[in-house]
């Protein structure tokens, strides 16, 4: 009986997350009403409050889910390459390109920094992707591709630049700005490489 209840709770949570994600992506945080999410998910408003305590709690869980998926996308793009430099480039490019996904754009880039606050949004970003960036940069430093230096400041600098570019692209109306941003990224990353004369 306890197993059945646990499965029911998990199913309720998944249904609320899926419906919340769909609505937050389509209507934005301020356009969503938790009671309507619950009704559409086929559960009571009380169940929604039990699992997430508030609309903000549901949103936080949705942001975490989308951030984790984004981190996975970045890692998969990097893993398509064997050369560590190309892994870094591919991961960074995937992160920037993901902003064109309407769900990522609306939930993670437009609403999350405002609704959750900058500090919480950055902490969630670090949980989902900073580890991958640190590993990639550490590998390049160890291999001598990038000058020997502490990796942590480099992670912060590159992560900050990538997040700022992604936020800018999410608000941009020009479709060619992604290509321009990728070229600028390549020039910036190229500046990190050890010159072999």
Helices and strands as residue ranges (DSSP letters): H 2-27, G 29-31, H 34-41, H 45-52, H 55-79, H 84-97, G 98-100, H 102-103, I 104-111, H 112-116, H 118-125, I 126-130, H 131-142, H 151-171, H 177-190
